[in-house]
Amino acid sequence: MHRMFRGAARLAAVAGLAVSGGALVAVPPAIADIGFDTGLVCSGKSGTHDVALRIETTVPSAGAVGQPVQLGTIKIDVGLPPELVKEVSAASPAWASTPPATSASPSSTPSPALGGVAEIQVALHGPGGDRRAGWPAFALAATPSRGEGAVHLTGSGVAPPVVPEAPGELSWSAGAVDLSLVPGDAATGKEAPELALHCAAEKAPVLGSLRVRRANELVIPGASSAAPRQPTAFPEGLCKLIPARGQDPRYAISDDPELAKIFESPINPDGLNADTGDGLMYCVKATGFFNIKKVGNAAPVAFENNVRALTESYMGNIFFGPNWTDFRGYFINRTYPTPATMLGFGFMPTRAVAEAVQVGSPRGGGTGPITGNMRILQQLSTELDISGPTVDRQQLKASAYVRIKAGKAEVNGVPLDLGTKCMTSPTSLSATGFMGTLRTGTTQYESGQPLIAQNVTIPSFSGCGVTEDLSPILTASVSGAGNYANLESGLWCEVTTGNRCVDGAGAFPQTFTVAPGGVVTAVAKPFTLGYAGDNAEFRCESATMRLDLERGRWQSRFRLGKGDMSLHGCEVEASDGTVHPVRGEVTQDGSLWLNMTIDAATGRPAMRINGVVLDATVDVGGGGRCTLRISHNLGGIFLPGQREVPGLLEGSYDNGTFSMNSHTLKPSGKSTCEIPGFTDFLSVFNSYKGDFVFHPTQRITSP
């Protein structure tokens, strides 16, 4: 056994510092408990003894080629028979070293005067062959008596992650175990005579396994495949009222040039009506990942924002345009730190905590607003054909200044004291939230949205360390540009009315898990659209959607899949009873997008297919043909129904079947057919049928 160089441990802890963005909660779990109980036969100078061993840890439910797979904290329990405990005082004259840097957690209640170190040979089995898993040694401390005669020693630690090189099954199995037992508590690091034992099980117990997929089958860019556990709740008191516009100069839209950039593009068109007011008070939760470039891994992040939105509003006119709204406001980000595990220097497991502390503009000299800026761009209406320029891409933009504050850090259980003033200088943080287009489907800002922050810079650190200045090491190890955050926000809780709130606070984000994903077909037999009462009907023997679904967890409800559609064996029956055959297949114009929501009434996932535009070539007799185009039309003020936009299908998804229960499809104004019953460009088909069966069946759940 050897002594660990504590300076190296300290450097590794600094290098592996996880800037977790002030995580309130981790993303929802995707891990499984693994481990085993087994009996060991242990031999040493004192003879042969039966020893019990229990190992507990967690493993991600899936991994990806080239992405690190990180086991959770490994906990071990060694049960020693009473006769072995008596032999410890007669151990060999060898000297026990300072225990390796795994944590031992002695109880505050009386415990047997016994400690030690356990080294477990763990093998890793995968498509590329078998190899050692490289588990560390575990420092052991005795626990209070459990009344069963045996003495239990416990310890914990972190193993280095595994990077799979090929798809297939990855598993862990335990082999030989070496125990070093000493009188007293080994966690104190005192030197004491040790009793060395070599232990073996009858066969190598398997701890657990996971399935490794190809890298492109997972969906979170740069995210670690190790999924942290989710705390039971957000801390209390984070959802608070902040002053309305004009009440306190510290709470206002900032004119800082960096924060004001979100108002520069796109430029608002002429003709908007400006208004100001107190603004609506919201609380918003968001969770996701923050990818740290230098560390080469991702940490879970989460936060709650207190928002004053619509303190400034710029809106078009519903009659004369433009079809544009620009809502502005300000916010305070409230965070709670959560630890994350990284690799210091690329090889040493490190657990550290950091948080993002929102601050005012460094140009303000302490007198300007302490809030960040927010801008919400949406169409005035997605159903009316309003003239003038329009917001083609609905989005939310937010910007603020933050300092990254480093807190507790440890490497393999050895604490590193960074002090209470270890933080960076202010840095600007900007994020954009996508709220859809007419092709992909749109949502309103209160419904939540994905948030992306690109090229985030972590500035230099200062004030780190107690007995020595560790700031340069943190700066060299963590600071720099090119960091990236991917988040999802939940429903916006309107504080004063309680609308969309859960227990007086914002709801957790609605994210989805898709498996197995990949290219799928969804077939409806038959598929019909028509008007009840006048016999007009467009009917097909089958409709087939081909969708490429991304497999993964915590996916945004937007754009879960993309594809197209074709319809076969179709005909058109006019309102006068005349039947017209459709030549060839009916084709989809442009891409389809699959979105998901949670049905408020049932709590179950609901599916939406956006972007539907169908083209059918119809034989109208006498050698004549026309094009029947089916989509959606916007209702204009002066020329109703003349502007075509993609339509959508909505319904439930259960047991692999999407059952359409509503839609927005109409005959398009771009149709060249004049078939009786298909010239009304305002009325949605009120008779329809379409149950799409997915193959392979997709498991789509929330979260």
Stockholm file with secondary structure:
# STOCKHOLM 1.0

chainA/1-703         MHRMFRGAARLAAVAGLAVSGGALVAVPPAIADIGFDTGLVCSGKSGTHDVALRIETTVPSAGAVGQPVQLGTIKIDVGLPPELVKEVSAASPAWASTPPATSASPSSTPSPALGGVAEIQVALHGPGGDRRAGWPAFALAATPSRGEGAVHLTGSGVAPPVVPEAPGELSWSAGAVDLSLVPGDAATGKEAPELALHCAAEKAPVLGSLRVRRANELVIPGASSAAPRQPTAFPEGLCKLIPARGQDPRYAISDDPELAKIFESPINPDGLNADTGDGLMYCVKATGFFNIKKVGNAAPVAFENNVRALTESYMGNIFFGPNWTDFRGYFINRTYPTPATMLGFGFMPTRAVAEAVQVGSPRGGGTGPITGNMRILQQLSTELDISGPTVDRQQLKASAYVRIKAGKAEVNGVPLDLGTKCMTSPTSLSATGFMGTLRTGTTQYESGQPLIAQNVTIPSFSGCGVTEDLSPILTASVSGAGNYANLESGLWCEVTTGNRCVDGAGAFPQTFTVAPGGVVTAVAKPFTLGYAGDNAEFRCESATMRLDLERGRWQSRFRLGKGDMSLHGCEVEASDGTVHPVRGEVTQDGSLWLNMTIDAATGRPAMRINGVVLDATVDVGGGGRCTLRISHNLGGIFLPGQREVPGLLEGSYDNGTFSMNSHTLKPSGKSTCEIPGFTDFLSVFNSYKGDFVFHPTQRITSP
#=GR chainA/1-703 SS CCCCCHHHHHHHHHHTCCCCCSCSSCCCCCEEEEEEEEEEEEEETTEEEEEEEEEEEEEESEEETTSCBCCCCEEEEEEECHHHHHHGGGCEEEECCSCCSCBCCCCSSCCCSEEEEEEEEEEEEETTEEEECCCCCEEEEECCCCSSSCEEEEEEECCCCBCCSSSEEEEEEEEEEEEEEEESCGGGCCCCEEEEEEEECSSCCEEEEEEEECGGGCCSTTCCSCCCCCCSSCCTTCCCCCCCTTTCTTSSCCCCTTGGGGGTSSCCCTTCEEEECSCEEEEEEEEEEEEETTTTEEEEEEEEEEEEEEEEEEEEETTTEEEEEEEEEEEEEECCCCCEEEEETTTEEEEEEEEEEEECCTTTTTCSCCSEEEEEEECSCSSEECCSCBCSSCEEEEEEEEEEEEEEEEETTEEECCCSCCEECCEEEEEEEECEETTTEECCGGGCCEEEEEEEEECCEESCCSSSCCHHHHHHHHCEEEEEEEEEECCCEETTTTBTCBTTBCCCCCCEEEESCEEEEEEESSEEEECTTSCCEEEEEEEEEEEEECCEEEECSTTSEEEEEEEEEEEEECTTSCEEEEEEEEEECSCEEEEEEECTTTCSEEEEEEEECEEEEEEEETTEEEEEEEEEEEEESSSTTCEEECEEEEEEEETTEEEEEEECCEECTTCCCCCTTSCCSSSCCSEEECEEEEESCCEEECC
#=GC SS_cons         CCCCCHHHHHHHHHHTCCCCCSCSSCCCCCEEEEEEEEEEEEEETTEEEEEEEEEEEEEESEEETTSCBCCCCEEEEEEECHHHHHHGGGCEEEECCSCCSCBCCCCSSCCCSEEEEEEEEEEEEETTEEEECCCCCEEEEECCCCSSSCEEEEEEECCCCBCCSSSEEEEEEEEEEEEEEEESCGGGCCCCEEEEEEEECSSCCEEEEEEEECGGGCCSTTCCSCCCCCCSSCCTTCCCCCCCTTTCTTSSCCCCTTGGGGGTSSCCCTTCEEEECSCEEEEEEEEEEEEETTTTEEEEEEEEEEEEEEEEEEEEETTTEEEEEEEEEEEEEECCCCCEEEEETTTEEEEEEEEEEEECCTTTTTCSCCSEEEEEEECSCSSEECCSCBCSSCEEEEEEEEEEEEEEEEETTEEECCCSCCEECCEEEEEEEECEETTTEECCGGGCCEEEEEEEEECCEESCCSSSCCHHHHHHHHCEEEEEEEEEECCCEETTTTBTCBTTBCCCCCCEEEESCEEEEEEESSEEEECTTSCCEEEEEEEEEEEEECCEEEECSTTSEEEEEEEEEEEEECTTSCEEEEEEEEEECSCEEEEEEECTTTCSEEEEEEEECEEEEEEEETTEEEEEEEEEEEEESSSTTCEEECEEEEEEEETTEEEEEEECCEECTTCCCCCTTSCCSSSCCSEEECEEEEESCCEEECC
//
